[in-house]
């Protein structure tokens, strides 16, 4: 692209820069002065503005998407599964272990909450002792009641 | 449910297939369209789309969570496309729909503008879209890549130079020549 003063001559590169807003304020003012007297440059700027607008609009981009893309997608999913399976066997790239470590991390975190560990121990102890307590009460009741209905006959 | 990029990446890194399925659902078509706009060949674009996602499977474990996915996918797409073009400089448009078109000059842009209806606007879009696609297909491939990155991806000249690994002056020259060529081609087809 040649470097020319925007106000002095016709230059396609400057027309492009002006159309995409690439000139500084002072350069743009000079070029606009040139445009007032130059039909060819006005036409060029209008053409570039239209071209840039059309290049960016969605209508131009909407080529039909081929059906083969679905088959490629299926192939890629199969390749993904293979890569993950290889990783599981070889300790490879995917961080599957951190997913499990996350669960262990939650368990470790709970232990740090005050009272949670004590409550857990109490629950275990209660469960272990309940049968003995029940047996003890039952045997005391049996002693007070005596031999029972059958024995009184 | 709409997944964010971060959720997609996190699920993929845990090896969850639904994460990768989401990645394909969100980006496969976009990658294909970009590849097509670079290469203007349906077969080449399909092939390149597959290559892009194979590269993604390899590189995803190293991808930094929290970063947006599209700039990364665009870089992979552009790099693979440039590798293809550089290893096969004769690669030009293979798209049968446009390679041998006659310009369908029966209806001109002026005719359609004169009609001034919604139908005409729609038809104008289609005819003009075809003209533009044909003109883009005729550009030298590297010029076309620069135009796509500038006008469809809205990248700056500097970003395009970095992405294409070319000097800034070369990018400016590519864009200048490509856009002049496009304007001339379209002016000729409108007047036809």
HADDOCK unambig.tbl for C-alpha pairs under 7 A between the chains (distance, minus, plus):
assign (segid A and resid 1 and name CA) (segid B and resid 172 and name CA) 6.95 0.50 0.50
assign (segid A and resid 1 and name CA) (segid B and resid 173 and name CA) 5.85 0.50 0.50
assign (segid A and resid 1 and name CA) (segid B and resid 176 and name CA) 6.72 0.50 0.50
assign (segid A and resid 13 and name CA) (segid B and resid 176 and name CA) 6.22 0.50 0.50
assign (segid A and resid 47 and name CA) (segid B and resid 183 and name CA) 6.58 0.50 0.50
assign (segid A and resid 48 and name CA) (segid B and resid 183 and name CA) 6.78 0.50 0.50
assign (segid A and resid 51 and name CA) (segid B and resid 183 and name CA) 6.81 0.50 0.50
assign (segid A and resid 52 and name CA) (segid B and resid 151 and name CA) 6.73 0.50 0.50
assign (segid A and resid 55 and name CA) (segid B and resid 151 and name CA) 6.03 0.50 0.50
assign (segid A and resid 55 and name CA) (segid B and resid 152 and name CA) 6.75 0.50 0.50
assign (segid A and resid 56 and name CA) (segid B and resid 151 and name CA) 5.49 0.50 0.50
assign (segid A and resid 56 and name CA) (segid B and resid 152 and name CA) 5.15 0.50 0.50
assign (segid A and resid 59 and name CA) (segid B and resid 125 and name CA) 6.89 0.50 0.50
assign (segid A and resid 59 and name CA) (segid B and resid 129 and name CA) 7.00 0.50 0.50
assign (segid A and resid 60 and name CA) (segid B and resid 129 and name CA) 5.05 0.50 0.50
assign (segid A and resid 72 and name CA) (segid B and resid 50 and name CA) 6.46 0.50 0.50
assign (segid A and resid 73 and name CA) (segid B and resid 24 and name CA) 6.99 0.50 0.50
assign (segid A and resid 80 and name CA) (segid B and resid 57 and name CA) 6.66 0.50 0.50
assign (segid A and resid 84 and name CA) (segid B and resid 15 and name CA) 5.86 0.50 0.50
assign (segid A and resid 93 and name CA) (segid B and resid 61 and name CA) 5.86 0.50 0.50
assign (segid A and resid 94 and name CA) (segid B and resid 13 and name CA) 5.41 0.50 0.50
assign (segid A and resid 94 and name CA) (segid B and resid 14 and name CA) 6.32 0.50 0.50
assign (segid A and resid 94 and name CA) (segid B and resid 15 and name CA) 6.11 0.50 0.50
assign (segid A and resid 94 and name CA) (segid B and resid 61 and name CA) 5.73 0.50 0.50
assign (segid A and resid 95 and name CA) (segid B and resid 13 and name CA) 5.76 0.50 0.50
assign (segid A and resid 95 and name CA) (segid B and resid 14 and name CA) 5.41 0.50 0.50
assign (segid A and resid 96 and name CA) (segid B and resid 14 and name CA) 4.83 0.50 0.50
assign (segid A and resid 96 and name CA) (segid B and resid 15 and name CA) 6.09 0.50 0.50
assign (segid A and resid 99 and name CA) (segid B and resid 14 and name CA) 6.21 0.50 0.50
